[in-house]
Amino acid sequence: MIVIFLGPPGAGKGTIVSELRKHLDIPVIATGDILRNAIKKETDIGKVVKKYVITGELVPDEHILKIVENRIKEDDCTEGFIFDGFPRTLNQAQGLDTVFNKLNKHIDQVFYFDTSKDIIIKRLSARRVCTKCGTIYNLYYGPSNIADICDKCGGKIIQREDDKEEIIKKRLEVYNQETLPLVDYYQGENILTKIDANGDVKSIFMKLWDRLVELDIIRKDGS
Protein backbone atom coordinates (compact mmCIF):
# COMPACT_ATOMS: atom_id res chain seq x y z
CA MET A 1 0.00 0.00 0.00
CA ILE A 2 1.44 3.31 -1.11
CA VAL A 3 -0.70 6.36 -0.48
CA ILE A 4 -0.18 10.12 -0.38
CA PHE A 5 -1.90 12.50 2.02
CA LEU A 6 -2.35 16.02 0.69
CA GLY A 7 -4.07 18.97 2.30
CA PRO A 8 -3.50 22.48 3.58
CA PRO A 9 -1.96 23.24 6.97
CA GLY A 10 -4.59 22.50 9.60
CA ALA A 11 -6.40 19.86 7.53
CA GLY A 12 -5.63 17.27 10.20
CA LYS A 13 -3.39 15.00 8.12
CA GLY A 14 -1.03 14.32 11.02
CA THR A 15 -3.86 13.35 13.35
CA ILE A 16 -5.37 10.98 10.79
CA VAL A 17 -1.95 9.45 10.12
CA SER A 18 -1.60 8.74 13.85
CA GLU A 19 -4.98 7.00 13.87
CA LEU A 20 -4.17 4.98 10.75
CA ARG A 21 -0.89 3.76 12.18
CA LYS A 22 -2.80 2.12 15.03
CA HIS A 23 -4.23 -0.25 12.41
CA LEU A 24 -1.49 -0.52 9.77
CA ASP A 25 2.14 -1.41 10.35
CA ILE A 26 3.72 0.72 7.64
CA PRO A 27 5.96 3.79 7.97
CA VAL A 28 4.90 7.37 7.50
CA ILE A 29 7.30 9.45 5.43
CA ALA A 30 7.39 13.19 5.98
CA THR A 31 10.18 15.06 4.22
CA GLY A 32 11.01 17.17 7.26
CA ASP A 33 11.67 14.04 9.30
CA ILE A 34 13.82 12.33 6.69
CA LEU A 35 15.83 15.49 6.09
CA ARG A 36 16.61 15.73 9.80
CA ASN A 37 17.45 12.01 9.91
CA ALA A 38 19.78 12.22 6.91
CA ILE A 39 21.58 15.18 8.48
CA LYS A 40 21.83 13.41 11.85
CA LYS A 41 23.26 10.26 10.26
CA GLU A 42 25.65 12.39 8.19
CA THR A 43 24.87 10.51 5.00
CA ASP A 44 26.33 11.87 1.77
CA ILE A 45 23.06 13.53 0.79
CA GLY A 46 22.54 14.62 4.42
CA LYS A 47 25.76 16.58 4.28
CA VAL A 48 24.62 18.25 1.05
CA VAL A 49 21.21 19.36 2.36
CA LYS A 50 22.48 20.47 5.77
CA LYS A 51 23.75 23.78 4.39
CA TYR A 52 20.28 24.59 3.08
CA VAL A 53 18.49 23.62 6.28
CA ILE A 54 20.74 25.57 8.66
CA THR A 55 20.41 28.73 6.55
CA GLY A 56 16.65 28.38 6.18
CA GLU A 57 16.81 27.99 2.40
CA LEU A 58 14.52 25.64 0.46
CA VAL A 59 16.22 22.34 -0.30
CA PRO A 60 16.31 21.83 -4.10
CA ASP A 61 13.87 19.22 -5.40
CA GLU A 62 16.65 17.03 -6.79
CA HIS A 63 18.05 16.54 -3.27
CA ILE A 64 14.61 16.00 -1.73
CA LEU A 65 13.81 13.33 -4.32
CA LYS A 66 17.14 11.57 -3.74
CA ILE A 67 16.48 11.44 0.00
CA VAL A 68 12.97 10.13 -0.63
CA GLU A 69 14.31 7.48 -3.01
CA ASN A 70 16.85 6.32 -0.42
CA ARG A 71 14.17 6.20 2.26
CA ILE A 72 11.68 4.06 0.32
CA LYS A 73 14.43 1.55 -0.49
CA GLU A 74 14.74 0.72 3.22
CA ASP A 75 13.44 -2.61 4.52
CA ASP A 76 10.51 -1.21 6.50
CA CYS A 77 8.98 0.18 3.27
CA THR A 78 8.68 -3.25 1.63
CA GLU A 79 4.96 -3.55 2.43
CA GLY A 80 4.23 0.08 1.63
CA PHE A 81 4.26 3.53 3.20
CA ILE A 82 2.35 6.77 3.57
CA PHE A 83 3.62 10.12 2.32
CA ASP A 84 2.45 12.85 4.68
CA GLY A 85 2.50 16.20 2.90
CA PHE A 86 4.80 15.13 0.09
CA PRO A 87 5.06 15.96 -2.76
CA ARG A 88 4.54 19.70 -2.23
CA THR A 89 4.92 20.93 -5.79
CA LEU A 90 4.11 19.75 -9.30
CA ASN A 91 7.82 19.38 -10.03
CA GLN A 92 8.21 17.08 -7.01
CA ALA A 93 5.20 15.02 -8.10
CA GLN A 94 6.65 14.50 -11.55
CA GLY A 95 10.03 13.67 -10.06
CA LEU A 96 8.41 11.16 -7.72
CA ASP A 97 6.77 9.46 -10.72
CA THR A 98 10.23 9.04 -12.24
CA VAL A 99 11.56 7.51 -9.00
CA PHE A 100 8.63 5.10 -8.79
CA ASN A 101 9.03 4.04 -12.41
CA LYS A 102 12.70 3.28 -11.74
CA LEU A 103 11.84 1.23 -8.65
CA ASN A 104 8.83 -0.45 -10.26
CA LYS A 105 6.43 0.97 -7.67
CA HIS A 106 3.14 2.79 -8.06
CA ILE A 107 0.87 5.06 -6.03
CA ASP A 108 -2.32 3.29 -4.95
CA GLN A 109 -4.22 6.46 -4.11
CA VAL A 110 -3.82 10.13 -3.24
CA PHE A 111 -6.11 11.50 -0.52
CA TYR A 112 -6.80 15.21 -0.50
CA PHE A 113 -8.13 16.45 2.84
CA ASP A 114 -10.46 19.22 1.72
CA THR A 115 -10.94 21.80 4.47
CA SER A 116 -12.54 25.25 4.57
CA LYS A 117 -10.40 28.29 5.26
CA ASP A 118 -12.44 29.20 8.37
CA ILE A 119 -11.94 25.74 9.89
CA ILE A 120 -8.21 25.83 9.18
CA ILE A 121 -7.79 29.22 10.84
CA LYS A 122 -9.84 28.07 13.83
CA ARG A 123 -7.81 24.89 14.27
CA LEU A 124 -4.36 26.38 13.82
CA SER A 125 -4.93 29.59 15.75
CA ALA A 126 -6.07 27.46 18.70
CA ARG A 127 -2.97 25.28 18.59
CA ARG A 128 -0.50 25.56 21.47
CA VAL A 129 2.87 23.88 22.04
CA CYS A 130 4.94 23.14 25.14
CA THR A 131 8.25 25.01 25.04
CA LYS A 132 9.92 22.24 27.04
CA CYS A 133 8.80 18.88 25.59
CA GLY A 134 7.04 19.90 22.38
CA THR A 135 3.65 18.38 23.21
CA ILE A 136 0.91 19.95 21.08
CA TYR A 137 -2.46 21.02 22.48
CA ASN A 138 -5.55 22.64 20.99
CA LEU A 139 -7.81 25.01 22.89
CA TYR A 140 -10.88 23.50 21.21
CA TYR A 141 -10.07 19.84 20.66
CA GLY A 142 -7.48 18.94 23.29
CA PRO A 143 -6.56 21.62 25.81
CA SER A 144 -4.20 21.11 28.72
CA ASN A 145 -5.78 20.51 32.14
CA ILE A 146 -4.32 23.78 33.47
CA ALA A 147 -4.18 26.81 31.18
CA ASP A 148 -0.70 27.46 29.73
CA ILE A 149 0.84 24.51 31.63
CA CYS A 150 1.87 21.23 29.97
CA ASP A 151 0.20 18.12 31.42
CA LYS A 152 3.26 15.98 30.69
CA CYS A 153 6.21 18.01 31.95
CA GLY A 154 4.83 21.18 33.53
CA GLY A 155 6.46 23.37 30.90
CA LYS A 156 5.02 26.60 29.56
CA ILE A 157 2.54 26.34 26.68
CA ILE A 158 2.69 29.03 24.01
CA GLN A 159 1.24 29.91 20.62
CA ARG A 160 3.85 29.66 17.87
CA GLU A 161 4.30 32.64 15.58
CA ASP A 162 3.27 30.62 12.51
CA ASP A 163 -0.03 29.72 14.21
CA LYS A 164 -1.19 33.33 14.45
CA GLU A 165 -4.05 34.24 12.12
CA GLU A 166 -2.18 36.59 9.77
CA ILE A 167 0.66 34.10 9.33
CA ILE A 168 -1.83 31.27 8.74
CA LYS A 169 -3.44 33.26 5.93
CA LYS A 170 -0.04 33.78 4.29
CA ARG A 171 0.76 30.06 4.63
CA LEU A 172 -2.52 29.24 2.91
CA GLU A 173 -1.70 31.60 0.05
CA VAL A 174 1.62 29.83 -0.49
CA TYR A 175 -0.12 26.46 -0.29
CA ASN A 176 -2.73 27.45 -2.87
CA GLN A 177 -0.04 28.62 -5.28
CA GLU A 178 2.39 25.71 -4.93
CA THR A 179 0.53 22.64 -3.74
CA LEU A 180 -3.10 22.95 -4.80
CA PRO A 181 -2.20 22.27 -8.49
CA LEU A 182 -1.35 18.71 -7.38
CA VAL A 183 -5.08 18.06 -6.96
CA ASP A 184 -5.63 18.55 -10.70
CA TYR A 185 -2.49 16.56 -11.49
CA TYR A 186 -3.55 13.48 -9.56
CA GLN A 187 -7.15 13.80 -10.69
CA GLY A 188 -5.80 13.57 -14.21
CA GLU A 189 -4.07 10.33 -13.19
CA ASN A 190 -7.41 9.01 -11.80
CA ILE A 191 -5.89 8.26 -8.41
CA LEU A 192 -7.28 11.11 -6.29
CA THR A 193 -9.93 10.89 -3.58
CA LYS A 194 -11.22 14.02 -1.87
CA ILE A 195 -12.01 13.60 1.83
CA ASP A 196 -14.24 16.17 3.54
CA ALA A 197 -12.01 17.07 6.50
CA ASN A 198 -14.23 19.69 8.13
CA GLY A 199 -15.67 17.30 10.72
CA ASP A 200 -14.31 15.51 13.77
CA VAL A 201 -11.39 13.10 13.71
CA LYS A 202 -13.54 9.96 14.00
CA SER A 203 -15.77 10.81 11.03
CA ILE A 204 -12.82 11.86 8.86
CA PHE A 205 -10.96 8.65 9.69
CA MET A 206 -13.98 6.49 8.85
CA LYS A 207 -14.36 8.19 5.45
CA LEU A 208 -10.71 7.42 4.73
CA TRP A 209 -10.94 3.85 6.00
CA ASP A 210 -14.10 3.09 4.02
CA ARG A 211 -12.50 4.43 0.86
CA LEU A 212 -9.36 2.32 1.37
CA VAL A 213 -11.59 -0.75 1.70
CA GLU A 214 -13.70 0.26 -1.30
CA LEU A 215 -10.58 0.58 -3.45
CA ASP A 216 -9.42 -2.85 -2.21
CA ILE A 217 -6.20 -1.32 -0.89
CA ILE A 218 -6.90 -2.87 2.50
CA ARG A 219 -9.43 -5.35 3.84
CA LYS A 220 -12.11 -4.27 6.25
CA ASP A 221 -10.19 -5.87 9.15
CA GLY A 222 -7.11 -3.83 8.26
CA SER A 223 -5.06 -6.62 6.74
DOROKOL-726005 format. One record per residue: residue in one letter; x, y, z of N, C-alpha, C, CB in turn. Coordinates in pm, whole numbers, plus 50000, padded with zeros to 5 digits. Glycine has a CB too. Example, Ala and Ser with C-alpha at 12.3 -4.5 7.8 and 13.67 -1.06 7.14 Angstrom:
DOROKOL-726005
A513194943150780512304955050780513204967050780511314955350905;S512854977550708513674989450714512905000350787514084994050572;
***
This chain:
DOROKOL-726005
M500854988150000500005000050000500885012450000499045000150123;I500735020449897501445033149889500415044149866502525033049775;V500285052949964499305063649952499955076949988498075061050043;I499355087749937499825101249962498705109050030500285108349831;F499045116250135498105125050202498435139450165498135123050357;L497505146250102497655160250069496605168450142497565162449918;G496915180950167495935189750230496635201750288495155182350338;P495905212550306496505224850358496915223350504495535236350344;P497735232550554498045232450697496745233150776498985244450735;G496625224950880495415225050960494325215650912494875238650965;A494605208050805493605198650753493475186350842493975194450610;G494445184150929494375172751020495065160250969492955169451048;K495945161650869496615150050812497405142450918497545154350700;G498145149751000498975143251102498165135251201499785153551175;T497015140551240496145133551335495595120751274494985142551379;I495175121551147494635109851079495725099351057494015113850945;V496925103851026498055094551012498265086951142499345102050972;S498215093951254498405087451385497345076851409498355097851498;E496105079751372495025070051387495235058051296493675076551356;L495665060751172495835049851075496955040451117496135055650936;R497985045951178499115037651218498765028051332500275046451260;K497665030551400497205021251503496695008351440496095027651589;H496365008951311495774997551241496704991551136494475001551177;L497644999451085498514994850977499974996351016498225002750847;D500744985850995502144985951035503034989750917502564972151092;I502875002150871503725007250764504235021050804502955007850628;P505395025050756505965037950797505275049850733507435038350763;V505375061050802504905073750750506135081950713503995081450854;I506155087050592507305094550543506935109150527507815088750408;A507555117450608507395131950598508775137550567506795138250730;T508865146150468510185150650422510985157750530510035159850303;G510305165050619511015171750726511745161850815510065180050809;D511085150750845511675140450930512875133750862510625129850966;I512725130450734513825123350669515005132650639513345116850539;L514735145350622515835154950609516645155450737515295168950575;R515925156650850516615157350980517385144451006515605159851093;N516795133050968517455120150991518705118650906516485108750963;A518615123050780519785122250691520925131050742519395126350548;I520565142750794521585151850848522205145850975520965165650880;K521345140151059521835134151185522775122551158520655129351270;K522445114251058523265102651026524505106450944522435092350950;E524535119050900525655123950819525875115650693526935124150902;T524765112050628524875105150500525405115050397523495099150455;D525795109850281526335118750177525335129550140526705110650053;I524085125550118523065135350079522695144050199521795128350024;G522805138450321522545146250442523505157850457522625137350564;K524755155250421525765165850428525475176850326527175160050404;V524935172850211524625182550105523475191750147524265175249973;V522415185650205521215193650236521365201650366520005184650246;K522325197950449522485204750577522685219750560523665198850654;K523455223550459523755237850439522495245750405524795239550328;Y521545239150340520285245950308519425247350433519515238350198;V519355236550510518495236250628518955246450732518485222250689;I520255247050759520745255750866520665270550828522175252150902;T520555273350698520415287350655518975291150625521275289850532;G518075281150639516655283850618516245284350472516295296750682;E517135280050382516815279950240516015267350205518095280750155;L515245268150095514525256450046515525246549989513475260449940;V515355233950024516225223449970515775220549827516175210450059;P516685220949730516315218349590515625204849573517545218849501;D514675204249480513875192249460514735179949431512895194349347;E515825181849357516655170349321517205163449446517805174649230;H517535171249549518055165449673516925159049753518755176249758;I515775165649757514615160049827514255146449767513395169649820;L514215145849635513815133349568514835122249591513645135849417;K516115125849599517145115749626516985110149767518555121549607;I516695118949863516485114450000515245105550009516355126450095;V514195109449938512975101349937513245087649875511855108649858;E513995087549765514315074849699515095065749794515135077349571;N516085071249862516855063249958515975057850069517995071550017;R515035066150114514175062050226513255050450186513325073850274;I512655051050068511685040650032512365027649988510775045749920;K513685027949979514435015549951514705007750080515745018849881;E514455013950195514745007250322513764995850348514705017450438;D514194986450432513444973950452512024976150505514184965050548;D511834986250590510514987950650509474993250551510604997350767;C509914996850429508985001850327508544990850230509625013250251;T508984978650255508684967550163507194965650142509294954750215;E506404966850251504964964550243504194977350214504454958550373;G504904988350195504235000850163504565011950261502754998750160;F503995023650236504265035350320503255046250288505715040450300;I503235056250374502355067750357503215080250345501335069050474;F502995088150242503625101250232502715111550297503915105050084;D503225118250397502455128550468502935142350423502595126950622;G502155148650334502505162050290503575162750183502935169950405;F503875151750120504805151350009504175143549895506165144850051;P504325148049772505065159649724504345172849755505305158549574;R505105183749750504545197049777504335205249650505455204549871;T505025201649545504925209349421504735199849303506185218149401;L504315205549191504115197549070505425191349024503505206048958;N506515198949036507825193848997508215181749082508895204949009;Q507925182249212508215170849299507355158749262507985174549446;A506095161149228505205150249190505705143149065503775155449167;Q506135150848968506655145048845507975137748870506845155848738;G508795143348957510035136748994509785123749068510885145949078;L508775123749154508415111649228507945100749133507335114749332;D507195104449029506775094648928507995088048864505905101348820;T509015095848836510235090448776510915080648870511205101848740;V510975084148999511565075149100510785062149107511605082049239;F509475063149112508635051049121508785042248997507165055049140;N508855048348881509035040448759510345032748764508995049548634;K511385039248816512705032848826512675021048924513755043048871;L511905022749031511845012349135510705002549115511715018749271;N509975004149006508834995548974507774995849085509324981148952;K507475007749133506435009749233505355018849175507035015749364;H504205019049239503145027949194502335033149312502225020749093;I501735044649294500875050649397499505044249390500785066249380;D499025038949502497685032949505496595043649504497535024049628;Q496795054149583495785064649589496355077149657494525059649665;V495845088549614496185101349676494925106549744496745111649569;F495035109849872493895115049948494105129849976493705107250079;Y493165137649927493205152149950492215155750059492905160049819;F492725160950171491875164550284491365178850263492665163350420;D490155179550212489545192250172488955199150295488455189950063;T489445211050324489065218050447488815232750418490165216550553;S487785238450480487465252550457488485261450526486045255750507;K488645273350471489605282950526489265286550670489635295650440;D487985288350701487565292050837487935281250938486055294550842;I487735268650899488065257450989489565256851013487555243950930;I490335258650906491795258350918492285269051014492465260150780;I491795281150998492215292251084491815289351229491585305651037;K490625283951247490165280751383491065270251448488705275651380;R491375259751373492195248951427493615253551459492255237451328;L494245260251363495645263851382495845275151482496245267851249;S494925284751482495075295951575494825291651719494125307351537;A494175279951736493935274651870495015264851914492575267951875;R495985262451826497035252851859498055259051953497735247951730;R498495251352051499505255652147500565244752160498865258752285;V501785248552193502875238852204503675241252331503785239452080;C504115230352393504945231452514506365235152474504935218052594;T506905245552536508255250152504509335240452554508495263852564;K508955231552644509925222452704509975208852635509615220452851;C508805202352615508805188852559508185187952420508065179552652;G507585198852374507045199052238505655193352221507945191852150;T505015189252330503655183852321502705194452265503165178952460;I501845190252172500915199552108499525198352169500855197051956;Y498915209552195497545210252248496685218652154497535216152392;N495375217952173494455226452099493375231452193493835218851978;L493145244352194492195250152289490795244752271492175265152274;Y490465240352148489125235052121489045219952135488685239051983;Y490055212952079489935198452066490745190452168490365194451930;G491715196752233492525189452329493355198652414493425179752258;P492695206652498493445216252581494175209352696492505226952637;S495135216252753495805211152872494845212452991497145218752899;N495105204753096494225205153214494295218653286494595193853311;I495495224553286495685237853347496155247353237496735237353467;A495515258653225495825268153118497315271653116494995280853134;D497915270652998499305274652973500355265853040499505288653017;I499915254353098500845245153163500735231353099500565244253317;C501865225553062501875212352997501515201353096503235209652936;D500605192553056500205181253142501345171453163499015173953081;K502225170153063503265159853069504495163953149503685156352931;C504945176453131506215180153195506125192853278507265181953090;G504985199553276504835211853353505445224153288505445210053487;G505885222453163506465233753090505435243953048507205228752969;K505915255353000505025266052956504485263152817505755279652958;I503185265452797502545263452668502365277052599501175256252684;I502775277652474502695290352401502035288352263504105296452384;Q501685299352201501245299152062502435302751974500045309152039;R502745294051877503855296651787503505308151692504215283951707;E504525315051648504305326451558503555322251432505635332751521;D503905310351377503275306251251501855300951270504115295851183;D501355301051395499975297251421499085309351449499915287651538;K499625321251430498815333351445498075335951314499705345651484;E496885341951325495955342451212496555348351086494755350351249;E497275359451097497825365950977498865357050908498445379351013;I499665350050989500665341050933499985329050867501645336251042;I498925324050930498175312750874497655316250735497005308750966;K497115328350722496565332650593497665333050486495915346550606;K498855337450524499965337850429500395323650392501155345650488;R500415314550490500765300650463499785294350365500805292550594;L498515297850381497485292450291497655297950149496085295850344;E498065310350138498305316050005499435308549934498665331150016;V500505305850008501625298349951501175284349912502805297450050;Y500395278149998499885264649971499055264549842499045259550089;N498155274149830497275274549713498065276349583496255285849727;Q499155283849591499965286249472500805274049434500875298249494;E501405267549535502395257149507501855242949510503505258349605;T500945240249602500535226449626499175222949570500535223649771;L498245232349569496905229549520496875224149377496065241949528;P497795228549287497805222749151497985207549148498905229049072;L498495201649257498655187149262497315179949259499425183149387;V496265186649306494925180649304494525177749159493885189949372;D494695187549072494375185548930495285175048867494495198748854;Y496555175148908497515165648851497105151248881498925168348907;Y496795148549008496455134849044495035131049002496605132949193;Q494155140948989492855138048931493015133348787491935150548937;G493935139848717494205135748579494755121748569495175145348516;E495405116948677495935103348681494885093448732497175102848771;N493705098448767492595090148820492955082648947492155080148715;I493745089149033494115082649159493865091949278495595078349157;L492965101649263492725111149371491345109049433492845125449319;T491315109149567490075108949642490025121249732489925095949725;K488955128849724488785140249813488045135649939488015151749743;I488595139350054487995136050183487525149150248489005128350276;D486265149950283485765161750354486355161550495484185161950359;A487275170750522487995170750650487535181950743489475172050625;N486295186350727485775196950813485175191850943484725204650738;G484985178650953484335173051072485305169051181483505161151033;D484855159951268485695155151377486605144051329484835150251495;V487605140751410488615131051371488005117451339489655129551483;K487055112951420486465099651400485765098651265485475096451511;S484975108751229484235108151103485175109150984483195119451097;I486225117450995487185118650886487925105450866488195130150915;F488325099250977489045086550969488185075750905489505082151108;M486915075250941486025064950885485825066850735484675065150957;K485755079450690485645081950545486885076550473485475097150517;L488045079150532489295074250473489325059050473490495079750549;W489015053150586489065038550600488125031750502488715034350744;D486895036750493485905030950402486365031750257484555037850418;R487025042750223487505044350086488665034850058487945058850060;L489545032750154490645023250137490105009150114491575023450259;V489055005650186488414992550170487734991750034487384989950283;E487015002349998486305002649870487255000849752485545015949856;L488435006849762489425005849655490204992749659490385017449663;D489914984449760490584971549779492074973249807490394962849656;I492414984549869493804986849911494064979550042494115001949926;I493054979350128493104971350250491804963550264493344980250375;R491804953650350490574946550384489894953650500490854931750419;K488654950750521487894957350625488514955550763486474952250626;D489184943850785489814941350915491194947650927489914926350940;G491624954750821492894961750826494074953950775493164965850963;S493844942050725494944933850674495204936550527494644919050695;
***
